[in-house]
Every structure is written in C-alpha cells, then in structure tokens.
C-alpha cells in the first residue's frame, strides 16, 4: 500500500522554503544538514549500508533529483527499483578507515564534507560516510536542506535505529509540501478576518520607527560568502540542572541559553557599531497544522528577538526581553497571525532562483547585516534510543548551513551538545572556541542567579 501511495506522485512541488534553500545552493558552499551519529557499539559497514539504503526506500524525498520546469523546479522522485538510484546511492555511500573522533584528521574531514557542494540535478540529496575505527563508530550524514529540516533528519535517524534493532519501519508516503494548513484557519469563514488581522499587524510593524542597526557578531565582516566550518562542544552543565533553574526563573530552556549566548557575544560589542543584538530563531510549524501533520520536509518558520544595547549589562533584563518577545511571537504563530510575513517567502519564488541568489549576494556585498546570530534548539533526542538494545546512540550531533553565525543545540541522555557554524573568512576557530568558553561561563553564572 505504501509503495502504491508513493507511486501516485513521481514529482513533488517545492514550497517557498524549499525554493529558498534551492536558490541559496548557488550562493553558499555549504547547504547540507550535517548529522553526526556516534554509536555505542560496533556495526559492520554492510549493516550500515543496508540500513541507509532502506531509508531511501521509506523516505521518497531522499531518492529525488531536482528537475527544472517551465517556470520553476520540482523534485523528481526516482522509483525504488530504478537502476539509476542504485548507482547514485553507491556513489553517495562511503566507508573511511583510520579516523578517530575529534582528531585533526577528523576535524578536517568533517569540514571538507560540510563544504562539499551538491549537484542536485545529477545526484540524490544525501551523502553518507561511515567511520568504523573509532571506539564509538561514527556515521556522518549530509542531507541537503531542500528536502528536509532538522526535525526530518531526527525522524529518519529514528527509523535507522529501528532498522538496526531488527524492526523495519513502514514505508512513508510523501507529505503535502504546503504550509497553508499551519497558516490558515481550517474554517473558510474565519479566513477573511484572519487575513485582515494579519495585514493590520504587518502594517503596524512597518510603521514603527526602526533606526535599529544590528550589532554584528564580529568586527571582521566580509562582503562575500565563503567556506564554512563547525565547532562542537558538549556543555559541562547537564540538562537536569538547567531544567531546574528554568522552573525557578519561570522561563524556557531556549530563553536561558539565549541569554547566556547574548551576554557572551556582547562582551566586546562596544567595538562594534549598532543598537541591538538581533537573534534569529527557527520554529517548527508542525504542531500548528490542522489535519494531518507532515513528517519529512521543510516546515519551519523564523522569528526574531531584539535586545537593545542598553540591556546588555543586565542579565535579568536580557532574560526578560527574550522571554517576553518569544512568548509574543509564538503567540502570533499559534493564533495563525503570520500569514502575510510567510507569504513574502512565496513572493521570493516569483523572482526566480537566479534573481533571489543575486539578491543574497548583494545583501552580503553591501554588508546589510540582518541578525547577530541564529539559534536552532532541536530539543531532546533520547527517543532515538527507544528502539531496542542492539543499536544505541552515544551522541547525535547536527549542524545546519549558515551564512553567518548559527548555534544548534540538542540534548541526549542528559548532556547538551552545542554546535556553532561559522564563516571562515569572518571567524577563526580559536575565536569560536573562546565564544563557547564564554557561553559556558555565563551559563554558569545564570545558574547561580
């Protein structure tokens, strides 16, 4: 039945977020979500090969190639028994020996993979490298952002763990790529008022006097997109102590971590011009869908939080600002009042891929910085170890593509992983290490409030 459902759709239209990721592919070197899985036990390479090949069977988007149409692009889904697919998968799967986690060779290997471009019209949007010679064997998976977001890879890794534990997951039919069920009321007679309220709110925000220059994350900004790298650190504070403090302070884990990051990035901000530290946050729209909730695809939107310079010397004020603005913005999403802002993404698709990419380059060339840093908190992933004892994960680390400074946070079995993606032309690796040290120090101070 699942296979029949999949065959009903041999092409998939791109939603507005898919399209923006496709356009950015021609601007930025890195555009793959890089996932690092560290197993607690050894797995033979053929076992990992078979497991990852089965992921292509059950997740149709992973066996897609980009296909130009008259005015846009689609994803063409290859049949699971297509000979071409087997060739493409074999070209995407590799076993690499004699590399240990966090060794210089590993850091260079991971950095090169992070920057390795995708040729989406000739290859499938996934690359797999298995490194079996570490005491905790490593599986590196790069999935192009055009087919899925962070919550997509989590679902896929859960399916892989089920497979490695001897339980084959069911085939997954393609999800509707449309964001409309999360943005519009499900009762048609409520939609006109909803659009009116969204337009009114949008107009009010436009009329607000801005005059707010964003404080950049570095004084060494450049006017081009170049190679990127990532830095990983497991925090010295565990999830239990952080949860306890957030209950005491009446805030979320994300708010507390953002406060520590904001303080860390503001320590030398007097050397950088600007009025506000602007934070970009990723928000999963799946919980707000009416009807069937999609699983695999791009269903994220963004919100921003602005911290005025005058607050930067007061941690409690920063925490209050972040909590207040996040509550307000998430309320707008819950009330389906973000229809017009998301519609602007759709308008970008009318520009066409080349014009949108040209616009991105122009923004960077003129140094029109729109945020200090971004954060994606993908939460706790303990459920990845719920599929059985035969295969267990020690760590699940991810980092998403970025055109600036992006922090990705998740937790597993009590410890918190922090990954920072950064442009090599704007930050040195030592600067990022020092930023993480400052972040941990400030987080410790917040835990003592």
Long-range contacts (C-beta under 8 A, 24 or more apart in sequence): 2-58, 2-170, 2-171, 2-172, 2-173, 3-80, 3-171, 5-171, 5-173, 5-174, 6-60, 6-77, 6-80, 6-171, 6-173, 6-174, 7-79, 9-60, 9-77, 9-174, 10-76, 10-77, 11-67, 11-74, 11-75, 11-76, 11-77, 12-60, 12-61, 12-64, 12-74, 12-75, 12-77, 12-174, 12-177, 13-72, 13-74, 13-177, 14-72, 14-73, 14-74, 14-75, 14-146, 14-177, 14-349, 15-177, 15-178, 15-179, 15-297, 15-298, 16-179, 16-342, 16-345, 16-346, 16-348, 16-349, 17-179, 17-298, 17-299, 17-300, 17-345, 18-75, 18-146, 18-147, 18-177, 18-297, 18-298, 19-72, 19-73, 19-348, 19-349, 19-353, 19-356, 20-345, 20-348, 20-349, 20-356, 21-144, 21-145, 21-146, 21-298, 22-66, 22-73, 22-120, 22-146, 22-353, 23-348, 23-353, 23-356, 23-357, 23-360, 24-145, 24-357, 24-360, 24-401, 24-403, 25-117, 25-118, 25-120, 25-144, 25-146, 26-353, 26-354, 26-357, 27-225, 27-357, 27-360, 27-361, 27-403, 28-225, 28-228, 28-401, 28-403, 29-115, 29-117, 29-225, 29-226, 29-227, 29-228, 30-114, 30-115, 30-227, 30-228, 30-401, 30-402, 30-421, 31-117, 31-118, 31-144, 31-145, 31-146, 31-401, 32-114, 32-116, 32-118, 32-127, 32-142, 32-143, 32-144, 32-145, 32-401, 33-142, 33-143, 33-144, 33-145, 33-148, 33-149, 33-150, 33-153, 33-398, 33-399, 33-400, 33-401, 34-110, 34-113, 34-114, 34-140, 34-141, 34-142, 34-230, 34-398, 34-399, 34-400, 35-139, 35-140, 35-141, 35-142, 35-143, 35-153, 35-157, 35-396, 35-397, 35-398, 36-110, 36-138, 36-139, 36-140, 36-232, 36-395, 36-396, 36-397, 36-398, 37-138, 37-139, 37-140, 37-141, 37-157, 37-393, 37-395, 37-396, 37-397, 38-101, 38-134, 38-136, 38-137, 38-138, 38-139, 38-393, 38-394, 38-395, 38-396, 38-397, 39-136, 39-137, 39-138, 39-139, 39-391, 39-392, 39-393, 39-394, 40-136, 40-392, 40-393, 40-394, 41-137, 41-390, 41-391, 41-392, 42-132, 42-137, 43-132, 43-137, 43-164, 43-391, 44-132, 45-95, 45-130, 45-132, 47-164, 48-128, 48-130, 48-139, 49-93, 49-130, 50-163, 51-160, 51-163, 51-164, 52-93, 52-128, 52-141, 52-160, 53-89, 53-93, 54-163, 54-168, 55-156, 55-159, 55-160, 55-163, 56-80, 56-85, 56-89, 56-124, 56-126, 57-171, 58-159, 58-169, 58-170, 58-171, 58-172, 59-156, 59-159, 59-172, 59-296, 60-172, 60-173, 60-174, 61-125, 61-147, 61-148, 61-174, 61-296, 61-297, 62-124, 62-125, 62-126, 62-143, 62-147, 62-156, 63-89, 63-124, 64-124, 64-125, 64-147, 65-120, 65-121, 65-122, 65-123, 65-124, 66-120, 66-121, 66-146, 67-121, 68-121, 72-349, 73-353, 75-146, 75-147, 77-174, 78-124, 85-124, 88-123, 88-124, 89-124, 91-123, 92-123, 92-124, 92-126, 92-127, 92-128, 93-128, 93-130, 94-127, 94-128, 94-129, 94-130, 95-129, 95-130, 95-131, 95-132, 96-129, 96-130, 96-131, 97-131, 97-132, 97-133, 98-133, 99-131, 99-133, 99-134, 99-138, 100-133, 100-134, 101-134, 101-136, 101-138, 102-232, 106-131, 106-138, 110-140, 110-230, 111-227, 111-229, 111-230, 113-140, 113-142, 114-142, 114-228, 114-229, 114-230, 114-399, 115-227, 115-228, 116-142, 118-144, 120-144, 120-146, 136-394, 136-395, 145-298, 145-400, 145-401, 146-298, 147-296, 147-297, 147-298, 148-296, 148-297, 148-298, 149-282, 149-284, 149-297, 149-298, 149-299, 149-300, 150-282, 150-300, 150-376, 150-378, 150-398, 150-400, 150-408, 151-284, 151-286, 151-299, 151-300, 151-378, 152-295, 152-296, 152-297, 152-298, 153-398, 154-378, 154-381, 154-384, 154-396, 155-295, 155-296, 156-296, 157-384, 157-393, 157-396, 158-383, 158-384, 158-387, 161-384, 161-385, 161-387, 161-388, 161-391, 161-392, 161-393, 162-387, 162-388, 164-387, 164-390, 164-391, 165-387, 165-388, 165-389, 165-390, 165-391, 166-388, 166-390, 167-387, 167-388, 172-295, 172-296, 175-294, 175-295, 175-296, 175-297, 176-292, 176-294, 177-294, 177-297, 177-298, 179-285, 179-299, 179-301, 179-342, 181-289, 181-290, 181-291, 182-285, 182-286, 182-288, 182-289, 182-290, 182-299, 182-336, 183-285, 183-336, 183-338, 183-339, 183-342, 184-336, 184-339, 185-290, 185-336, 186-290, 186-291, 194-336, 194-337, 194-339, 195-339, 195-340, 197-337, 198-337, 198-338, 198-339, 198-340, 199-340, 201-332, 201-337, 202-340, 202-341, 211-275, 212-275, 212-276, 212-306, 213-273, 213-274, 213-275, 213-276, 214-274, 214-275, 214-276, 214-277, 214-278, 214-369, 214-370, 214-371, 214-372, 215-266, 215-269, 215-272, 215-273, 215-274, 215-275, 215-276, 215-277, 215-278, 215-309, 215-372, 216-272, 216-274, 216-369, 216-372, 217-265, 217-372, 217-373, 217-404, 217-405, 217-426, 217-427, 218-272, 218-405, 218-426, 218-427, 218-431, 219-271, 219-272, 220-426, 220-427, 221-367, 221-369, 221-426, 222-423, 222-425, 222-426, 223-364, 223-365, 223-366, 223-367, 224-361, 224-364, 224-365, 224-425, 225-360, 225-361, 225-364, 225-403, 225-423, 226-423, 226-424, 226-425, 227-423, 227-424, 227-425, 228-401, 228-402, 228-421, 228-422, 228-423, 228-424, 229-421, 229-422, 229-424, 229-429, 230-399, 230-419, 230-420, 230-421, 230-422, 231-419, 231-420, 231-422, 231-429, 231-432, 231-433, 231-436, 232-397, 232-399, 232-417, 232-418, 232-419, 233-417, 233-418, 233-419, 233-436, 233-440, 234-395, 234-415, 234-416, 234-417, 234-418, 235-415, 235-416, 235-417, 235-418, 235-440, 235-443, 236-440, 237-416, 237-440, 237-443, 237-444, 237-447, 238-414, 238-415, 238-416, 239-380, 239-411, 239-414, 239-415, 239-416, 240-414, 241-447, 242-416, 242-443, 242-447, 245-446, 245-447, 245-449, 249-319, 249-449, 250-323, 251-319, 251-322, 251-323, 252-323, 252-326, 253-377, 254-281, 254-326, 254-375, 254-377, 255-319, 255-322, 255-323, 255-326, 256-319, 256-443, 256-446, 257-375, 257-377, 257-409, 257-443, 258-305, 258-322, 258-375, 259-315, 259-318, 259-319, 259-322, 259-442, 259-446, 260-439, 260-442, 260-443, 260-446, 261-373, 261-375, 261-407, 261-439, 261-442, 262-307, 262-312, 262-318, 262-322, 263-312, 263-315, 263-318, 263-438, 263-442, 264-435, 264-438, 264-439, 264-441, 264-442, 265-372, 265-373, 265-435, 266-307, 266-312, 267-438, 269-309, 269-312, 274-309, 275-308, 275-309, 276-306, 276-307, 276-308, 276-309, 277-306, 277-307, 277-309, 277-312, 277-372, 278-304, 278-305, 278-306, 278-307, 278-370, 278-371, 278-372, 279-304, 279-305, 279-306, 279-307, 279-322, 279-371, 279-372, 279-373, 279-374, 279-375, 280-304, 280-370, 280-371, 280-373, 280-374, 280-375, 281-305, 281-326, 281-374, 281-375, 281-376, 282-374, 282-375, 282-376, 283-330, 283-333, 285-333, 288-333, 288-334, 288-336, 301-333, 301-338, 301-342, 303-329, 303-330, 303-333, 304-329, 304-371, 305-329, 315-442, 315-445, 315-446, 315-449, 316-449, 319-446, 360-403, 364-403, 369-404, 371-404, 372-405, 373-404, 373-405, 373-406, 373-407, 374-402, 374-404, 374-405, 374-406, 374-407, 375-406, 375-407, 375-408, 375-409, 376-400, 376-406, 376-407, 376-408, 376-409, 377-408, 377-409, 377-410, 378-408, 378-409, 378-410, 379-410, 379-411, 380-410, 380-411, 380-412, 381-410, 381-411, 381-412, 382-411, 382-412, 382-413, 384-412, 385-412, 385-413
